[in-house]
Amino acid sequence: MEKIFDQSLVEAHRARALRNADPKAGFLLDIVAEELAERVGVVERHFDRALELHGYTGETARQLMATGKIDAIERIETDARFSSTEAPVTIASLEEVPAEPESVNLIVSPLSLHLTNDTPGAFIQVRRALKPDGLFLAAIPGSGTLQELREALLAAEAELTGGASPRVIPFADVRDVGALLQRAGFALPVTDTETYTVRYDSLFALIRDLRAMGMTSPLSARSRTPVSRRFFLRAAEIYAERFSDPDGRVRATFSIIYLSGWAPHESQQKPLKPGSAKQRLSAALGTKEQPL
């Protein structure tokens, strides 16, 4: 299996962000935590045991508990330094779901599964850990995320060096994520996308925020050649030329895919078998059926 992400670098970036602890940089996780909690809140179900997979700040776990729908939640993190007093922490890698088969009712993952090298395997582990009729909710950055930054960096590098190397990680398409849910065996899979546009003074302010989030590139195939100040200055110029508003501030897009799926259970709705309909579609629509 190809290693797209350098997991040691992922951990180094997250640890650096934790040490610097910039509270303003957690805005994206805060938005996702609120959205996931709202989705749990409208589910007509009570969950006795839940897992939060690599929520980093623990904000998602806190908001989930505030819904009153969960008895207990356990946080899974890569490092004990991410722990808090509100929920116990179990240490595991991003690629691992440390839970016994059919042992939890709810698993929630806020903004972490996009950094796994074996995402299909992670989805399968989640489904196996859920009890029958257990719920999986996740938020994953999708295609379109940081597209402005990607374009500006590629254009600057092509102009200055005649070539280009990947500097922004690849993000999944919403249809691919839906296919992953089906492949992993989830019932009633649902995906939708919310796009958030954030404005910055410049490309440099955006990069500072990404660094404070622990979201700078951990690509295994990243260029090891040191980048000059000239490169970033030119990239900032291109960014401003192509993606600025009339007041001079620049836009950054974060496209978040929200997904849900249920561990199969006999009580769930199932599609009718082909040919089992008791009325023709033409009759229901009040139209005349035309033979092909």
C-alpha positions in Angstrom: 0.0 0.0 0.0 1.3 3.4 -1.0 2.1 5.7 2.0 0.7 9.0 1.0 1.1 10.6 4.4 4.2 10.6 6.7 2.5 9.7 10.0 5.5 10.8 12.0 5.2 14.2 10.4 1.4 14.3 11.0 2.2 13.8 14.7 5.0 16.4 14.8 2.7 19.0 13.3 -0.1 18.2 15.7 2.3 18.2 18.7 3.7 21.6 17.6 0.2 23.1 17.3 -0.6 21.8 20.8 2.5 23.4 22.3 1.7 26.7 20.7 -2.0 26.5 21.7 -3.4 29.3 19.6 -7.2 29.3 20.6 -8.2 31.2 17.5 -6.9 28.5 15.2 -9.4 26.0 16.5 -12.3 27.6 14.7 -12.7 24.9 12.1 -12.8 22.1 14.7 -15.3 24.2 16.7 -17.6 24.5 13.6 -17.4 20.8 12.9 -18.0 19.9 16.6 -21.2 22.0 16.7 -22.4 20.5 13.5 -21.8 16.9 14.6 -23.4 17.5 17.9 -26.5 18.9 16.2 -26.7 15.8 14.0 -26.5 13.5 17.1 -29.1 15.7 18.8 -31.8 15.1 16.2 -31.2 11.3 16.2 -34.0 9.6 18.1 -31.7 7.3 19.9 -29.7 7.1 23.1 -26.1 6.0 23.1 -24.6 4.3 26.1 -21.0 4.2 24.8 -19.4 6.5 22.2 -15.9 7.0 20.8 -14.4 10.3 19.5 -11.6 9.4 17.0 -8.8 11.9 17.1 -10.7 15.1 17.9 -7.5 16.8 19.0 -9.0 19.4 21.2 -11.8 17.3 22.7 -14.3 20.0 21.7 -16.4 17.5 19.7 -16.6 15.1 22.7 -17.7 18.0 25.0 -20.4 19.1 22.6 -21.6 15.5 22.1 -22.0 15.0 25.8 -23.9 18.3 26.1 -26.6 16.8 23.8 -27.7 14.5 26.7 -27.9 11.6 24.2 -24.7 9.9 25.4 -23.9 8.2 28.7 -20.1 8.0 28.3 -17.6 8.9 25.6 -14.0 7.8 25.2 -11.5 9.9 23.3 -9.0 8.2 21.0 -5.8 10.2 20.5 -2.2 9.6 19.3 -0.6 11.2 22.3 -1.6 11.5 26.0 -0.9 15.3 25.8 -4.2 15.6 24.0 -6.1 14.4 27.1 -8.5 16.4 29.2 -10.4 15.8 32.4 -13.8 15.5 30.7 -13.2 12.2 29.0 -10.7 9.3 29.3 -8.1 9.0 26.5 -6.9 5.8 24.8 -3.7 6.0 22.8 -3.8 4.7 19.2 -2.5 5.6 15.8 -4.6 7.3 13.2 -4.8 4.0 11.3 -6.3 2.1 14.3 -9.7 1.9 15.9 -8.9 0.4 19.4 -12.3 -1.1 20.2 -13.6 -4.7 20.5 -16.1 -5.8 17.8 -19.6 -4.7 18.4 -18.7 -2.8 21.5 -19.9 0.8 21.0 -23.1 2.5 19.8 -21.6 5.7 18.3 -18.3 6.6 16.7 -17.5 10.2 15.7 -14.5 11.4 13.8 -13.9 15.1 13.4 -11.3 16.1 10.7 -8.8 13.2 11.0 -9.7 10.4 8.6 -8.4 12.3 5.6 -4.8 11.8 7.0 -5.0 8.0 7.0 -3.1 6.0 4.5 -5.6 3.1 4.6 -8.9 5.0 4.8 -11.0 2.0 3.5 -9.4 -0.1 6.3 -10.3 2.6 8.9 -13.9 2.6 7.8 -14.1 -1.2 8.0 -12.6 -1.0 11.6 -15.2 1.5 12.6 -18.1 -0.6 11.2 -16.8 -3.7 13.0 -16.5 -1.8 16.3 -20.1 -0.7 16.2 -22.9 -2.7 17.7 -25.7 -3.6 15.3 -27.7 -0.4 14.5 -24.7 1.7 15.8 -24.0 5.0 14.2 -20.9 6.4 12.5 -20.6 10.2 12.0 -17.6 11.9 10.6 -16.4 15.2 9.0 -13.7 15.0 6.3 -12.2 17.9 4.4 -13.3 17.4 0.8 -12.2 18.4 -2.7 -12.1 22.1 -3.1 -10.6 22.6 0.3 -7.6 25.1 0.1 -8.0 25.1 -3.7 -6.9 28.7 -3.8 -3.7 28.0 -1.9 -3.0 24.9 -4.1 -3.3 27.0 -7.3 -1.2 29.9 -6.0 1.7 27.6 -4.9 1.7 25.6 -8.1 1.6 28.7 -10.2 4.5 30.3 -8.3 6.6 27.2 -8.4 6.0 26.6 -12.2 6.9 30.3 -12.9 10.1 30.3 -10.8 11.5 26.8 -11.4 9.6 25.4 -14.4 8.3 22.5 -12.4 5.9 21.8 -9.5 5.7 19.5 -6.5 2.7 18.7 -4.3 2.4 21.1 -1.4 -1.3 20.8 -0.5 -2.6 17.3 0.4 -5.3 15.6 -1.9 -8.8 15.7 -0.6 -11.6 13.2 -1.4 -14.6 13.8 -3.5 -18.0 13.4 -1.8 -19.0 10.5 -4.1 -15.8 8.7 -3.2 -16.6 9.0 0.5 -20.1 7.7 -0.1 -18.6 4.7 -2.0 -16.2 4.1 1.0 -19.2 3.8 3.3 -20.9 1.3 1.1 -17.7 -0.7 0.6 -17.2 -0.9 4.4 -20.7 -2.4 4.8 -22.6 0.5 6.3 -26.3 0.6 5.9 -28.2 3.8 5.0 -25.1 5.8 4.0 -25.5 9.6 3.7 -23.0 12.2 2.7 -23.4 16.0 2.2 -21.0 18.9 1.9 -20.8 22.3 3.7 -18.5 24.9 2.3 -16.9 27.6 4.6 -15.1 30.6 3.2 -12.6 32.2 5.6 -10.9 35.6 4.8 -7.3 36.5 5.6 -5.1 39.5 5.3 -2.7 37.5 3.1 -1.5 34.1 2.2 1.0 34.4 5.1 -1.9 34.8 7.6 -3.5 31.6 6.2 -0.3 29.6 6.5 0.1 30.8 10.1 -3.4 29.5 10.8 -2.8 26.1 9.1 0.4 25.7 11.1 -1.5 26.5 14.3 -4.1 23.9 13.4 -1.4 21.3 12.7 -2.6 21.2 9.1 0.6 21.9 7.2 1.5 19.3 4.6 2.6 15.8 5.8 2.9 14.3 2.3 5.5 11.6 1.9 6.2 12.8 -1.6 6.8 16.4 -0.6 9.8 18.2 -1.9 12.8 18.2 0.5 14.3 21.2 -1.3 14.3 24.3 0.9 11.8 26.9 -0.3 13.0 30.5 -0.8 11.4 33.6 0.5 11.0 34.7 -3.1 8.8 31.7 -3.8 6.4 32.6 -1.0 6.3 36.3 -1.9 5.4 35.4 -5.5 2.8 32.9 -4.3 1.3 35.6 -2.1 1.1 38.0 -5.1 -0.6 35.4 -7.2 -3.0 34.5 -4.4 -3.9 38.2 -4.0 -4.3 38.7 -7.8 -6.7 35.8 -8.2 -8.6 35.4 -4.9 -8.9 38.8 -3.2 -12.0 40.7 -2.4 -12.5 44.5 -3.1 -11.1 45.3 0.4 -7.9 43.5 -0.4 -8.4 40.5 1.9 -8.1 37.0 0.4 -10.4 34.0 0.5 -9.7 30.4 1.7 -12.2 27.6 1.1 -12.8 24.7 3.5 -15.2 22.2 2.0 -16.3 19.7 4.7 -17.9 16.4 3.8 -20.3 15.2 6.6 -21.1 11.5 6.5 -23.1 9.0 8.4 -23.7 5.3 8.2 -25.3 2.6 10.4 -24.0 -0.8 11.3 -26.5 -3.2 9.7 -29.4 -4.4 11.7 -32.6 -6.3 10.8 -34.9 -3.5 12.0 -33.5 -1.0 9.4 -35.4 -0.1 6.3 -34.4 -2.0 3.2 -34.9 -1.3 -0.5 -37.7 -3.2 -2.2 -36.6 -6.1 -4.4 -36.7 -5.4 -8.2 -40.1 -6.2 -9.6 -41.9 -6.1 -6.3 -43.8 -2.8 -6.9 -47.6 -3.1 -6.8 -48.2 -0.1 -9.0 -46.7 1.1 -12.2 -44.8 4.4 -12.1 -46.8 5.7 -15.0 -50.0 5.2 -13.1 -48.7 7.0 -10.0 -47.6 9.9 -12.2 -50.8 10.0 -14.2 -49.0 9.6 -17.5 -49.3 7.2 -20.4 -46.6 4.5 -20.6 -44.7 4.5 -23.9 -42.9 1.3 -25.0 -39.2 1.8 -26.0 
